[in-house]
Structures are given as C-alpha cells and as structure tokens.
Amino acid sequence: MKLLIILPAFNEAEVIGSVLAQVKKTAMQLPLAAEICVVNDGSGDRTAAVSQKAGVTVLNHVINRGLGAALSTGLEYAQLV
C-alpha cells in the first residue's frame, strides 16, 4: 500500500519549500511508503520550480482553476500511480 499526499498550491513559492520539508519529515515516520504531489494551480511565481527542487512530483495547471480542480487533478494522478 502507498500513500499519496496531494498539496494544491497557488503562488506559494515563499513557503512551499519549508512546507514540503516538514511534510517529508512527517511522511518518513509513517509505516508505509508515501509520495508527495504538488498541484501547481497556475502560479505566477516559482512555486513549481521550488517544488521540483524539493524532489516531489509536480503537476501544473496553465491557469488558476481553483482548489476543487487542483484536488481533482491530484486524484486523477492518484489513479495512475
């Protein structure tokens, strides 16, 4: 069994690095494998680049589609992995 952690993000470049570091730290303590997926919801900043540098899966929306669409994208990805 594997856990997928979906993090929708819009213009979060300033904080996403520290959030991902903490989520990774917490996920390592879980008794099952975990993958982190950031859904970059059309950000105009470096959210995607910072997330990629952190070594997580990044899915990108070209434009901001909102929280529901970002979660839907993450759930669609979950069905593929």
PDB file with SEQRES, HELIX, SHEET and CRYST1 records, atoms N, CA, C and O in Angstrom:
SEQRES   1 A   81  MET LYS LEU LEU ILE ILE LEU PRO ALA PHE ASN GLU ALA          
SEQRES   2 A   81  GLU VAL ILE GLY SER VAL LEU ALA GLN VAL LYS LYS THR          
SEQRES   3 A   81  ALA MET GLN LEU PRO LEU ALA ALA GLU ILE CYS VAL VAL          
SEQRES   4 A   81  ASN ASP GLY SER GLY ASP ARG THR ALA ALA VAL SER GLN          
SEQRES   5 A   81  LYS ALA GLY VAL THR VAL LEU ASN HIS VAL ILE ASN ARG          
SEQRES   6 A   81  GLY LEU GLY ALA ALA LEU SER THR GLY LEU GLU TYR ALA          
SEQRES   7 A   81  GLN LEU VAL                                                  
HELIX    1 AA1 ALA A   13  ALA A   27  1                                  15    
HELIX    2 AA2 THR A   47  LYS A   53  1                                   7    
HELIX    3 AA3 LEU A   67  LEU A   80  1                                  14    
SHEET    1 AA1 3 LYS A   2  ALA A   9  0                                        
SHEET    2 AA1 3 ALA A  33  ASP A  41  1                                        
SHEET    3 AA1 3 THR A  57  HIS A  61  1                                        
CRYST1    1.000    1.000    1.000  90.00  90.00  90.00 P 1           1          
ATOM      1  N   MET A   1       0.847  -1.172   0.000  1.00  0.00           N  
ATOM      2  CA  MET A   1       0.000   0.000   0.000  1.00  0.00           C  
ATOM      3  C   MET A   1       0.897   1.241   0.000  1.00  0.00           C  
ATOM      4  O   MET A   1       1.973   1.242   0.597  1.00  0.00           O  
ATOM      5  N   LYS A   2       0.441   2.287  -0.673  1.00  0.00           N  
ATOM      6  CA  LYS A   2       1.201   3.519  -0.795  1.00  0.00           C  
ATOM      7  C   LYS A   2       0.275   4.707  -0.502  1.00  0.00           C  
ATOM      8  O   LYS A   2      -0.918   4.667  -0.805  1.00  0.00           O  
ATOM      9  N   LEU A   3       0.831   5.742   0.078  1.00  0.00           N  
ATOM     10  CA  LEU A   3       0.088   6.952   0.408  1.00  0.00           C  
ATOM     11  C   LEU A   3       0.492   8.059  -0.550  1.00  0.00           C  
ATOM     12  O   LEU A   3       1.682   8.269  -0.783  1.00  0.00           O  
ATOM     13  N   LEU A   4      -0.472   8.765  -1.105  1.00  0.00           N  
ATOM     14  CA  LEU A   4      -0.204   9.931  -1.940  1.00  0.00           C  
ATOM     15  C   LEU A   4      -0.694  11.165  -1.198  1.00  0.00           C  
ATOM     16  O   LEU A   4      -1.871  11.272  -0.853  1.00  0.00           O  
ATOM     17  N   ILE A   5       0.217  12.089  -0.960  1.00  0.00           N  
ATOM     18  CA  ILE A   5      -0.117  13.345  -0.286  1.00  0.00           C  
ATOM     19  C   ILE A   5      -0.237  14.413  -1.367  1.00  0.00           C  
ATOM     20  O   ILE A   5       0.746  14.734  -2.035  1.00  0.00           O  
ATOM     21  N   ILE A   6      -1.432  14.963  -1.540  1.00  0.00           N  
ATOM     22  CA  ILE A   6      -1.699  15.955  -2.582  1.00  0.00           C  
ATOM     23  C   ILE A   6      -1.728  17.339  -1.947  1.00  0.00           C  
ATOM     24  O   ILE A   6      -2.497  17.595  -1.020  1.00  0.00           O  
ATOM     25  N   LEU A   7      -0.878  18.230  -2.460  1.00  0.00           N  
ATOM     26  CA  LEU A   7      -0.810  19.600  -1.959  1.00  0.00           C  
ATOM     27  C   LEU A   7      -1.130  20.580  -3.077  1.00  0.00           C  
ATOM     28  O   LEU A   7      -0.268  20.855  -3.912  1.00  0.00           O  
ATOM     29  N   PRO A   8      -2.354  21.120  -3.116  1.00  0.00           N  
ATOM     30  CA  PRO A   8      -2.660  22.162  -4.089  1.00  0.00           C  
ATOM     31  C   PRO A   8      -1.892  23.434  -3.708  1.00  0.00           C  
ATOM     32  O   PRO A   8      -1.780  23.761  -2.527  1.00  0.00           O  
ATOM     33  N   ALA A   9      -1.366  24.147  -4.702  1.00  0.00           N  
ATOM     34  CA  ALA A   9      -0.572  25.339  -4.394  1.00  0.00           C  
ATOM     35  C   ALA A   9      -0.787  26.409  -5.457  1.00  0.00           C  
ATOM     36  O   ALA A   9      -0.791  26.123  -6.654  1.00  0.00           O  
ATOM     37  N   PHE A  10      -0.965  27.636  -5.002  1.00  0.00           N  
ATOM     38  CA  PHE A  10      -1.091  28.787  -5.904  1.00  0.00           C  
ATOM     39  C   PHE A  10      -0.258  29.926  -5.329  1.00  0.00           C  
ATOM     40  O   PHE A  10      -0.568  30.459  -4.263  1.00  0.00           O  
ATOM     41  N   ASN A  11       0.798  30.292  -6.043  1.00  0.00           N  
ATOM     42  CA  ASN A  11       1.698  31.382  -5.631  1.00  0.00           C  
ATOM     43  C   ASN A  11       2.208  31.189  -4.198  1.00  0.00           C  
ATOM     44  O   ASN A  11       2.070  32.072  -3.351  1.00  0.00           O  
ATOM     45  N   GLU A  12       2.791  30.033  -3.949  1.00  0.00           N  
ATOM     46  CA  GLU A  12       3.286  29.689  -2.616  1.00  0.00           C  
ATOM     47  C   GLU A  12       4.802  29.531  -2.577  1.00  0.00           C  
ATOM     48  O   GLU A  12       5.322  28.855  -1.689  1.00  0.00           O  
ATOM     49  N   ALA A  13       5.518  30.134  -3.513  1.00  0.00           N  
ATOM     50  CA  ALA A  13       6.971  29.948  -3.613  1.00  0.00           C  
ATOM     51  C   ALA A  13       7.703  30.292  -2.315  1.00  0.00           C  
ATOM     52  O   ALA A  13       8.704  29.655  -1.987  1.00  0.00           O  
ATOM     53  N   GLU A  14       7.232  31.263  -1.594  1.00  0.00           N  
ATOM     54  CA  GLU A  14       7.911  31.693  -0.362  1.00  0.00           C  
ATOM     55  C   GLU A  14       7.845  30.650   0.749  1.00  0.00           C  
ATOM     56  O   GLU A  14       8.738  30.591   1.594  1.00  0.00           O  
ATOM     57  N   VAL A  15       6.807  29.835   0.756  1.00  0.00           N  
ATOM     58  CA  VAL A  15       6.628  28.891   1.874  1.00  0.00           C  
ATOM     59  C   VAL A  15       6.635  27.420   1.473  1.00  0.00           C  
ATOM     60  O   VAL A  15       6.784  26.554   2.335  1.00  0.00           O  
ATOM     61  N   ILE A  16       6.478  27.118   0.186  1.00  0.00           N  
ATOM     62  CA  ILE A  16       6.308  25.718  -0.220  1.00  0.00           C  
ATOM     63  C   ILE A  16       7.520  24.863   0.136  1.00  0.00           C  
ATOM     64  O   ILE A  16       7.365  23.689   0.473  1.00  0.00           O  
ATOM     65  N   GLY A  17       8.715  25.426   0.067  1.00  0.00           N  
ATOM     66  CA  GLY A  17       9.917  24.663   0.409  1.00  0.00           C  
ATOM     67  C   GLY A  17       9.894  24.170   1.836  1.00  0.00           C  
ATOM     68  O   GLY A  17      10.180  23.001   2.095  1.00  0.00           O  
ATOM     69  N   SER A  18       9.556  25.050   2.769  1.00  0.00           N  
ATOM     70  CA  SER A  18       9.527  24.642   4.181  1.00  0.00           C  
ATOM     71  C   SER A  18       8.347  23.709   4.467  1.00  0.00           C  
ATOM     72  O   SER A  18       8.456  22.807   5.297  1.00  0.00           O  
ATOM     73  N   VAL A  19       7.235  23.922   3.789  1.00  0.00           N  
ATOM     74  CA  VAL A  19       6.086  23.023   3.955  1.00  0.00           C  
ATOM     75  C   VAL A  19       6.455  21.623   3.472  1.00  0.00           C  
ATOM     76  O   VAL A  19       6.165  20.633   4.144  1.00  0.00           O  
ATOM     77  N   LEU A  20       7.092  21.544   2.312  1.00  0.00           N  
ATOM     78  CA  LEU A  20       7.479  20.237   1.776  1.00  0.00           C  
ATOM     79  C   LEU A  20       8.505  19.543   2.674  1.00  0.00           C  
ATOM     80  O   LEU A  20       8.446  18.328   2.862  1.00  0.00           O  
ATOM     81  N   ALA A  21       9.428  20.303   3.217  1.00  0.00           N  
ATOM     82  CA  ALA A  21      10.419  19.713   4.126  1.00  0.00           C  
ATOM     83  C   ALA A  21       9.729  19.095   5.334  1.00  0.00           C  
ATOM     84  O   ALA A  21      10.081  17.993   5.755  1.00  0.00           O  
ATOM     85  N   GLN A  22       8.752  19.793   5.889  1.00  0.00           N  
ATOM     86  CA  GLN A  22       8.040  19.274   7.064  1.00  0.00           C  
ATOM     87  C   GLN A  22       7.167  18.078   6.701  1.00  0.00           C  
ATOM     88  O   GLN A  22       7.099  17.107   7.454  1.00  0.00           O  
ATOM     89  N   VAL A  23       6.499  18.144   5.548  1.00  0.00           N  
ATOM     90  CA  VAL A  23       5.662  17.019   5.122  1.00  0.00           C  
ATOM     91  C   VAL A  23       6.535  15.789   4.879  1.00  0.00           C  
ATOM     92  O   VAL A  23       6.163  14.682   5.267  1.00  0.00           O  
ATOM     93  N   LYS A  24       7.697  15.974   4.238  1.00  0.00           N  
ATOM     94  CA  LYS A  24       8.615  14.853   4.020  1.00  0.00           C  
ATOM     95  C   LYS A  24       9.067  14.246   5.344  1.00  0.00           C  
ATOM     96  O   LYS A  24       9.102  13.025   5.498  1.00  0.00           O  
ATOM     97  N   LYS A  25       9.410  15.101   6.288  1.00  0.00           N  
ATOM     98  CA  LYS A  25       9.861  14.639   7.606  1.00  0.00           C  
ATOM     99  C   LYS A  25       8.776  13.813   8.285  1.00  0.00           C  
ATOM    100  O   LYS A  25       9.053  12.755   8.850  1.00  0.00           O  
ATOM    101  N   THR A  26       7.552  14.296   8.227  1.00  0.00           N  
ATOM    102  CA  THR A  26       6.423  13.585   8.833  1.00  0.00           C  
ATOM    103  C   THR A  26       6.139  12.285   8.088  1.00  0.00           C  
ATOM    104  O   THR A  26       5.880  11.258   8.715  1.00  0.00           O  
ATOM    105  N   ALA A  27       6.184  12.319   6.754  1.00  0.00           N  
ATOM    106  CA  ALA A  27       5.888  11.139   5.947  1.00  0.00           C  
ATOM    107  C   ALA A  27       6.889  10.021   6.200  1.00  0.00           C  
ATOM    108  O   ALA A  27       6.538   8.844   6.120  1.00  0.00           O  
ATOM    109  N   MET A  28       8.131  10.381   6.504  1.00  0.00           N  
ATOM    110  CA  MET A  28       9.155   9.367   6.763  1.00  0.00           C  
ATOM    111  C   MET A  28       8.856   8.566   8.030  1.00  0.00           C  
ATOM    112  O   MET A  28       9.369   7.460   8.201  1.00  0.00           O  
ATOM    113  N   GLN A  29       8.043   9.110   8.899  1.00  0.00           N  
ATOM    114  CA  GLN A  29       7.707   8.435  10.153  1.00  0.00           C  
ATOM    115  C   GLN A  29       6.523   7.482   9.996  1.00  0.00           C  
ATOM    116  O   GLN A  29       6.195   6.737  10.919  1.00  0.00           O  
ATOM    117  N   LEU A  30       5.888   7.508   8.835  1.00  0.00           N  
ATOM    118  CA  LEU A  30       4.727   6.653   8.603  1.00  0.00           C  
ATOM    119  C   LEU A  30       5.164   5.230   8.286  1.00  0.00           C  
ATOM    120  O   LEU A  30       6.256   5.010   7.762  1.00  0.00           O  
ATOM    121  N   PRO A  31       4.307   4.265   8.604  1.00  0.00           N  
ATOM    122  CA  PRO A  31       4.679   2.869   8.375  1.00  0.00           C  
ATOM    123  C   PRO A  31       4.500   2.404   6.925  1.00  0.00           C  
ATOM    124  O   PRO A  31       4.672   1.218   6.645  1.00  0.00           O  
ATOM    125  N   LEU A  32       4.163   3.297   6.008  1.00  0.00           N  
ATOM    126  CA  LEU A  32       4.008   2.910   4.615  1.00  0.00           C  
ATOM    127  C   LEU A  32       4.665   3.953   3.709  1.00  0.00           C  
ATOM    128  O   LEU A  32       4.922   5.083   4.126  1.00  0.00           O  
ATOM    129  N   ALA A  33       4.926   3.563   2.490  1.00  0.00           N  
ATOM    130  CA  ALA A  33       5.577   4.461   1.535  1.00  0.00           C  
ATOM    131  C   ALA A  33       4.641   5.615   1.190  1.00  0.00           C  
ATOM    132  O   ALA A  33       3.435   5.426   1.033  1.00  0.00           O  
ATOM    133  N   ALA A  34       5.212   6.810   1.076  1.00  0.00           N  
ATOM    134  CA  ALA A  34       4.409   7.989   0.761  1.00  0.00           C  
ATOM    135  C   ALA A  34       5.053   8.756  -0.386  1.00  0.00           C  
ATOM    136  O   ALA A  34       6.273   8.901  -0.448  1.00  0.00           O  
ATOM    137  N   GLU A  35       4.212   9.242  -1.291  1.00  0.00           N  
ATOM    138  CA  GLU A  35       4.645  10.118  -2.372  1.00  0.00           C  
ATOM    139  C   GLU A  35       3.959  11.460  -2.173  1.00  0.00           C  
ATOM    140  O   GLU A  35       2.789  11.520  -1.796  1.00  0.00           O  
ATOM    141  N   ILE A  36       4.696  12.535  -2.430  1.00  0.00           N  
ATOM    142  CA  ILE A  36       4.138  13.883  -2.298  1.00  0.00           C  
ATOM    143  C   ILE A  36       3.944  14.449  -3.692  1.00  0.00           C  
ATOM    144  O   ILE A  36       4.837  14.378  -4.536  1.00  0.00           O  
ATOM    145  N   CYS A  37       2.777  15.006  -3.922  1.00  0.00           N  
ATOM    146  CA  CYS A  37       2.430  15.580  -5.221  1.00  0.00           C  
ATOM    147  C   CYS A  37       1.925  17.003  -5.018  1.00  0.00           C  
ATOM    148  O   CYS A  37       0.922  17.220  -4.339  1.00  0.00           O  
ATOM    149  N   VAL A  38       2.617  17.965  -5.602  1.00  0.00           N  
ATOM    150  CA  VAL A  38       2.166  19.357  -5.575  1.00  0.00           C  
ATOM    151  C   VAL A  38       1.416  19.626  -6.873  1.00  0.00           C  
ATOM    152  O   VAL A  38       1.942  19.380  -7.959  1.00  0.00           O  
ATOM    153  N   VAL A  39       0.198  20.126  -6.765  1.00  0.00           N  
ATOM    154  CA  VAL A  39      -0.542  20.563  -7.944  1.00  0.00           C  
ATOM    155  C   VAL A  39      -0.389  22.079  -8.003  1.00  0.00           C  
ATOM    156  O   VAL A  39      -1.044  22.812  -7.262  1.00  0.00           O  
ATOM    157  N   ASN A  40       0.485  22.534  -8.893  1.00  0.00           N  
ATOM    158  CA  ASN A  40       0.746  23.948  -9.080  1.00  0.00           C  
ATOM    159  C   ASN A  40      -0.404  24.519  -9.914  1.00  0.00           C  
ATOM    160  O   ASN A  40      -0.494  24.272 -11.116  1.00  0.00           O  
ATOM    161  N   ASP A  41      -1.262  25.270  -9.272  1.00  0.00           N  
ATOM    162  CA  ASP A  41      -2.515  25.717  -9.886  1.00  0.00           C  
ATOM    163  C   ASP A  41      -2.361  27.061 -10.595  1.00  0.00           C  
ATOM    164  O   ASP A  41      -3.007  28.043 -10.227  1.00  0.00           O  
ATOM    165  N   GLY A  42      -1.500  27.096 -11.615  1.00  0.00           N  
ATOM    166  CA  GLY A  42      -1.342  28.304 -12.426  1.00  0.00           C  
ATOM    167  C   GLY A  42      -0.579  29.417 -11.740  1.00  0.00           C  
ATOM    168  O   GLY A  42      -0.811  30.591 -12.030  1.00  0.00           O  
ATOM    169  N   SER A  43       0.315  29.081 -10.847  1.00  0.00           N  
ATOM    170  CA  SER A  43       1.079  30.100 -10.119  1.00  0.00           C  
ATOM    171  C   SER A  43       1.902  30.958 -11.066  1.00  0.00           C  
ATOM    172  O   SER A  43       2.394  30.481 -12.088  1.00  0.00           O  
ATOM    173  N   GLY A  44       2.045  32.236 -10.710  1.00  0.00           N  
ATOM    174  CA  GLY A  44       2.864  33.166 -11.471  1.00  0.00           C  
ATOM    175  C   GLY A  44       4.236  33.361 -10.857  1.00  0.00           C  
ATOM    176  O   GLY A  44       5.024  34.179 -11.333  1.00  0.00           O  
ATOM    177  N   ASP A  45       4.525  32.616  -9.803  1.00  0.00           N  
ATOM    178  CA  ASP A  45       5.823  32.729  -9.132  1.00  0.00           C  
ATOM    179  C   ASP A  45       6.610  31.431  -9.342  1.00  0.00           C  
ATOM    180  O   ASP A  45       6.361  30.710 -10.309  1.00  0.00           O  
ATOM    181  N   ARG A  46       7.535  31.134  -8.470  1.00  0.00           N  
ATOM    182  CA  ARG A  46       8.413  29.973  -8.623  1.00  0.00           C  
ATOM    183  C   ARG A  46       7.931  28.744  -7.837  1.00  0.00           C  
ATOM    184  O   ARG A  46       8.736  27.889  -7.467  1.00  0.00           O  
ATOM    185  N   THR A  47       6.647  28.660  -7.589  1.00  0.00           N  
ATOM    186  CA  THR A  47       6.094  27.530  -6.843  1.00  0.00           C  
ATOM    187  C   THR A  47       6.506  26.197  -7.460  1.00  0.00           C  
ATOM    188  O   THR A  47       6.967  25.305  -6.749  1.00  0.00           O  
ATOM    189  N   ALA A  48       6.348  26.055  -8.760  1.00  0.00           N  
ATOM    190  CA  ALA A  48       6.683  24.797  -9.437  1.00  0.00           C  
ATOM    191  C   ALA A  48       8.172  24.497  -9.325  1.00  0.00           C  
ATOM    192  O   ALA A  48       8.552  23.364  -9.029  1.00  0.00           O  
ATOM    193  N   ALA A  49       9.016  25.492  -9.558  1.00  0.00           N  
ATOM    194  CA  ALA A  49      10.467  25.292  -9.523  1.00  0.00           C  
ATOM    195  C   ALA A  49      10.943  24.893  -8.125  1.00  0.00           C  
ATOM    196  O   ALA A  49      11.767  23.989  -7.984  1.00  0.00           O  
ATOM    197  N   VAL A  50      10.431  25.559  -7.103  1.00  0.00           N  
ATOM    198  CA  VAL A  50      10.818  25.230  -5.721  1.00  0.00           C  
ATOM    199  C   VAL A  50      10.354  23.813  -5.384  1.00  0.00           C  
ATOM    200  O   VAL A  50      11.076  23.063  -4.727  1.00  0.00           O  
ATOM    201  N   SER A  51       9.169  23.450  -5.825  1.00  0.00           N  
ATOM    202  CA  SER A  51       8.640  22.113  -5.557  1.00  0.00           C  
ATOM    203  C   SER A  51       9.469  21.048  -6.270  1.00  0.00           C  
ATOM    204  O   SER A  51       9.783  20.011  -5.685  1.00  0.00           O  
ATOM    205  N   GLN A  52       9.820  21.295  -7.515  1.00  0.00           N  
ATOM    206  CA  GLN A  52      10.643  20.345  -8.264  1.00  0.00           C  
ATOM    207  C   GLN A  52      12.007  20.183  -7.606  1.00  0.00           C  
ATOM    208  O   GLN A  52      12.530  19.072  -7.510  1.00  0.00           O  
ATOM    209  N   LYS A  53      12.573  21.284  -7.158  1.00  0.00           N  
ATOM    210  CA  LYS A  53      13.876  21.231  -6.492  1.00  0.00           C  
ATOM    211  C   LYS A  53      13.800  20.385  -5.219  1.00  0.00           C  
ATOM    212  O   LYS A  53      14.785  19.756  -4.833  1.00  0.00           O  
ATOM    213  N   ALA A  54      12.642  20.368  -4.571  1.00  0.00           N  
ATOM    214  CA  ALA A  54      12.443  19.578  -3.355  1.00  0.00           C  
ATOM    215  C   ALA A  54      12.302  18.088  -3.676  1.00  0.00           C  
ATOM    216  O   ALA A  54      12.284  17.254  -2.770  1.00  0.00           O  
ATOM    217  N   GLY A  55      12.203  17.758  -4.955  1.00  0.00           N  
ATOM    218  CA  GLY A  55      12.164  16.360  -5.354  1.00  0.00           C  
ATOM    219  C   GLY A  55      10.809  15.688  -5.280  1.00  0.00           C  
ATOM    220  O   GLY A  55      10.725  14.467  -5.145  1.00  0.00           O  
ATOM    221  N   VAL A  56       9.751  16.471  -5.366  1.00  0.00           N  
ATOM    222  CA  VAL A  56       8.413  15.887  -5.337  1.00  0.00           C  
ATOM    223  C   VAL A  56       7.810  15.916  -6.739  1.00  0.00           C  
ATOM    224  O   VAL A  56       8.307  16.606  -7.629  1.00  0.00           O  
ATOM    225  N   THR A  57       6.745  15.165  -6.915  1.00  0.00           N  
ATOM    226  CA  THR A  57       6.016  15.200  -8.179  1.00  0.00           C  
ATOM    227  C   THR A  57       5.286  16.533  -8.284  1.00  0.00           C  
ATOM    228  O   THR A  57       4.649  16.971  -7.326  1.00  0.00           O  
ATOM    229  N   VAL A  58       5.377  17.178  -9.445  1.00  0.00           N  
ATOM    230  CA  VAL A  58       4.698  18.455  -9.657  1.00  0.00           C  
ATOM    231  C   VAL A  58       3.800  18.337 -10.884  1.00  0.00           C  
ATOM    232  O   VAL A  58       4.257  17.997 -11.975  1.00  0.00           O  
ATOM    233  N   LEU A  59       2.526  18.620 -10.687  1.00  0.00           N  
ATOM    234  CA  LEU A  59       1.562  18.678 -11.781  1.00  0.00           C  
ATOM    235  C   LEU A  59       1.183  20.138 -11.955  1.00  0.00           C  
ATOM    236  O   LEU A  59       0.904  20.826 -10.973  1.00  0.00           O  
ATOM    237  N   ASN A  60       1.168  20.621 -13.197  1.00  0.00           N  
ATOM    238  CA  ASN A  60       0.944  22.044 -13.445  1.00  0.00           C  
ATOM    239  C   ASN A  60      -0.349  22.322 -14.189  1.00  0.00           C  
ATOM    240  O   ASN A  60      -0.654  21.678 -15.193  1.00  0.00           O  
ATOM    241  N   HIS A  61      -1.102  23.285 -13.689  1.00  0.00           N  
ATOM    242  CA  HIS A  61      -2.214  23.867 -14.436  1.00  0.00           C  
ATOM    243  C   HIS A  61      -1.669  25.120 -15.120  1.00  0.00           C  
ATOM    244  O   HIS A  61      -0.909  25.876 -14.514  1.00  0.00           O  
ATOM    245  N   VAL A  62      -2.044  25.342 -16.357  1.00  0.00           N  
ATOM    246  CA  VAL A  62      -1.571  26.505 -17.098  1.00  0.00           C  
ATOM    247  C   VAL A  62      -2.176  27.789 -16.517  1.00  0.00           C  
ATOM    248  O   VAL A  62      -1.514  28.826 -16.462  1.00  0.00           O  
ATOM    249  N   ILE A  63      -3.432  27.707 -16.087  1.00  0.00           N  
ATOM    250  CA  ILE A  63      -4.109  28.852 -15.463  1.00  0.00           C  
ATOM    251  C   ILE A  63      -4.650  28.398 -14.104  1.00  0.00           C  
ATOM    252  O   ILE A  63      -4.777  27.201 -13.845  1.00  0.00           O  
ATOM    253  N   ASN A  64      -4.962  29.358 -13.252  1.00  0.00           N  
ATOM    254  CA  ASN A  64      -5.534  29.047 -11.953  1.00  0.00           C  
ATOM    255  C   ASN A  64      -6.953  28.537 -12.149  1.00  0.00           C  
ATOM    256  O   ASN A  64      -7.805  29.230 -12.706  1.00  0.00           O  
ATOM    257  N   ARG A  65      -7.197  27.313 -11.682  1.00  0.00           N  
ATOM    258  CA  ARG A  65      -8.508  26.692 -11.843  1.00  0.00           C  
ATOM    259  C   ARG A  65      -9.230  26.518 -10.513  1.00  0.00           C  
ATOM    260  O   ARG A  65     -10.396  26.123 -10.493  1.00  0.00           O  
ATOM    261  N   GLY A  66      -8.564  26.804  -9.416  1.00  0.00           N  
ATOM    262  CA  GLY A  66      -9.208  26.725  -8.110  1.00  0.00           C  
ATOM    263  C   GLY A  66      -8.901  25.429  -7.377  1.00  0.00           C  
ATOM    264  O   GLY A  66      -8.395  24.465  -7.951  1.00  0.00           O  
ATOM    265  N   LEU A  67      -9.221  25.441  -6.095  1.00  0.00           N  
ATOM    266  CA  LEU A  67      -8.914  24.328  -5.206  1.00  0.00           C  
ATOM    267  C   LEU A  67      -9.557  23.021  -5.662  1.00  0.00           C  
ATOM    268  O   LEU A  67      -8.902  21.979  -5.674  1.00  0.00           O  
ATOM    269  N   GLY A  68     -10.820  23.070  -6.033  1.00  0.00           N  
ATOM    270  CA  GLY A  68     -11.518  21.845  -6.446  1.00  0.00           C  
ATOM    271  C   GLY A  68     -10.859  21.189  -7.646  1.00  0.00           C  
ATOM    272  O   GLY A  68     -10.683  19.971  -7.677  1.00  0.00           O  
ATOM    273  N   ALA A  69     -10.495  21.994  -8.631  1.00  0.00           N  
ATOM    274  CA  ALA A  69      -9.849  21.456  -9.827  1.00  0.00           C  
ATOM    275  C   ALA A  69      -8.459  20.921  -9.494  1.00  0.00           C  
ATOM    276  O   ALA A  69      -8.044  19.896 -10.036  1.00  0.00           O  
ATOM    277  N   ALA A  70      -7.739  21.606  -8.609  1.00  0.00           N  
ATOM    278  CA  ALA A  70      -6.409  21.139  -8.216  1.00  0.00           C  
ATOM    279  C   ALA A  70      -6.510  19.790  -7.501  1.00  0.00           C  
ATOM    280  O   ALA A  70      -5.723  18.883  -7.771  1.00  0.00           O  
ATOM    281  N   LEU A  71      -7.457  19.660  -6.610  1.00  0.00           N  
ATOM    282  CA  LEU A  71      -7.651  18.380  -5.929  1.00  0.00           C  
ATOM    283  C   LEU A  71      -8.069  17.296  -6.915  1.00  0.00           C  
ATOM    284  O   LEU A  71      -7.621  16.155  -6.808  1.00  0.00           O  
ATOM    285  N   SER A  72      -8.916  17.641  -7.864  1.00  0.00           N  
ATOM    286  CA  SER A  72      -9.344  16.687  -8.882  1.00  0.00           C  
ATOM    287  C   SER A  72      -8.156  16.201  -9.711  1.00  0.00           C  
ATOM    288  O   SER A  72      -8.051  15.011 -10.010  1.00  0.00           O  
ATOM    289  N   THR A  73      -7.273  17.107 -10.076  1.00  0.00           N  
ATOM    290  CA  THR A  73      -6.071  16.735 -10.813  1.00  0.00           C  
ATOM    291  C   THR A  73      -5.214  15.774  -9.991  1.00  0.00           C  
ATOM    292  O   THR A  73      -4.705  14.782 -10.513  1.00  0.00           O  
ATOM    293  N   GLY A  74      -5.061  16.075  -8.714  1.00  0.00           N  
ATOM    294  CA  GLY A  74      -4.294  15.196  -7.832  1.00  0.00           C  
ATOM    295  C   GLY A  74      -4.928  13.818  -7.713  1.00  0.00           C  
ATOM    296  O   GLY A  74      -4.223  12.809  -7.711  1.00  0.00           O  
ATOM    297  N   LEU A  75      -6.236  13.769  -7.616  1.00  0.00           N  
ATOM    298  CA  LEU A  75      -6.938  12.481  -7.509  1.00  0.00           C  
ATOM    299  C   LEU A  75      -6.850  11.692  -8.807  1.00  0.00           C  
ATOM    300  O   LEU A  75      -6.742  10.466  -8.782  1.00  0.00           O  
ATOM    301  N   GLU A  76      -6.897  12.385  -9.942  1.00  0.00           N  
ATOM    302  CA  GLU A  76      -6.724  11.700 -11.230  1.00  0.00           C  
ATOM    303  C   GLU A  76      -5.332  11.086 -11.312  1.00  0.00           C  
ATOM    304  O   GLU A  76      -5.173   9.960 -11.783  1.00  0.00           O  
ATOM    305  N   TYR A  77      -4.330  11.823 -10.855  1.00  0.00           N  
ATOM    306  CA  TYR A  77      -2.966  11.311 -10.831  1.00  0.00           C  
ATOM    307  C   TYR A  77      -2.876  10.086  -9.923  1.00  0.00           C  
ATOM    308  O   TYR A  77      -2.183   9.120 -10.245  1.00  0.00           O  
ATOM    309  N   ALA A  78      -3.569  10.125  -8.799  1.00  0.00           N  
ATOM    310  CA  ALA A  78      -3.540   9.008  -7.848  1.00  0.00           C  
ATOM    311  C   ALA A  78      -4.031   7.721  -8.487  1.00  0.00           C  
ATOM    312  O   ALA A  78      -3.551   6.640  -8.143  1.00  0.00           O  
ATOM    313  N   GLN A  79      -4.966   7.816  -9.397  1.00  0.00           N  
ATOM    314  CA  GLN A  79      -5.483   6.628 -10.067  1.00  0.00           C  
ATOM    315  C   GLN A  79      -4.457   6.022 -11.024  1.00  0.00           C  
ATOM    316  O   GLN A  79      -4.546   4.843 -11.367  1.00  0.00           O  
ATOM    317  N   LEU A  80      -3.486   6.826 -11.453  1.00  0.00           N  
ATOM    318  CA  LEU A  80      -2.478   6.365 -12.403  1.00  0.00           C  
ATOM    319  C   LEU A  80      -1.265   5.725 -11.737  1.00  0.00           C  
ATOM    320  O   LEU A  80      -0.573   4.906 -12.342  1.00  0.00           O  
ATOM    321  N   VAL A  81      -1.016   6.105 -10.489  1.00  0.00           N  
ATOM    322  CA  VAL A  81       0.187   5.586  -9.809  1.00  0.00           C  
ATOM    323  C   VAL A  81      -0.132   4.472  -8.848  1.00  0.00           C  
ATOM    324  O   VAL A  81       0.770   3.935  -8.204  1.00  0.00           O  
TER     325      VAL A  81                                                      
END                                                                             
